[in-house]
Amino acid sequence: MREITISDVEHTNVAILVIGSLAISVATRDYMALFSFAVASAIVTLNFRLLKKIIENLLIKKIFEKKDLYIRLPLKFLLLLGAITVVVLYGDVRLIYFLVGLSTVFISILVSQFRPVINSHTERNAKNGT
């Protein structure tokens, strides 16, 4: 069984963003529901990418500077909180779809974890002829 990488989670997250947006637009035919899900999912996806880059830079440099830990990380989270606050207050979002959109990184991590198990099961069935 192979390990998942952060790139696998990112790719799954973008796929969930696209598939979820299409599913919500078809199921509800409500523009604000689509907007709520897509904006929340995009915010969280961007946050995940920024966090990945910050951590990669820290691991590549192998020197933990105080500005990275005390300025960049809290600033990133404050910007994320600010973006979410602005969208919720001024965006007239559908809250349930917005919360589902915010959970797409968690969902993509779960899907990425189960994908190797499902793939190995499918390969095993193909070998056995079932």
C-alpha positions, 0 to 999 in steps of 0.5 A, spaced: 500 500 500 502 506 498 502 512 502 498 519 500 502 525 499 500 532 500 499 533 493 494 527 493 490 531 498 490 537 494 488 534 487 482 530 491 480 537 494 480 540 487 476 534 484 471 535 490 471 542 489 469 541 482 464 535 483 461 538 489 459 545 485 456 541 479 452 536 484 450 542 488 448 546 482 444 541 479 441 538 485 439 545 488 439 550 482 440 555 487 446 560 485 447 562 492 448 555 494 453 554 489 456 560 491 456 558 498 460 552 497 464 554 491 467 560 495 468 556 502 471 550 498 476 555 494 478 559 501 480 552 504 483 550 498 487 556 498 489 556 505 491 548 505 496 550 499 499 556 503 500 552 509 503 547 505 508 552 502 510 555 509 511 548 512 515 546 505 519 552 506 521 551 513 523 544 512 527 545 506 531 551 510 531 547 516 532 553 520 526 555 523 526 563 523 522 567 528 518 571 523 516 564 520 513 562 526 510 568 529 508 572 523 507 568 517 503 563 520 498 567 525 498 572 519 495 567 514 490 564 519 488 571 521 487 573 513 483 566 513 479 568 518 478 575 515 476 572 508 471 567 512 468 573 516 467 578 510 464 572 506 459 570 511 457 578 513 457 581 506 456 575 502 449 573 503 451 565 503 447 559 505 450 557 511 449 549 511 453 549 504 458 554 506 460 549 512 460 543 507 465 547 503 469 549 509 469 541 510 472 539 503 479 539 506 477 534 511 473 530 506 479 530 501 483 527 506 478 521 508 478 520 500 485 520 499 486 515 505 481 510 503 483 511 495 489 506 496 484 501 500 479 501 494 484 501 489 488 495 492 481 491 493 479 492 485 486 490 483 485 484 487 478 482 484 481 483 477 486 478 479 482 473 481 477 474 476 471 476 480 
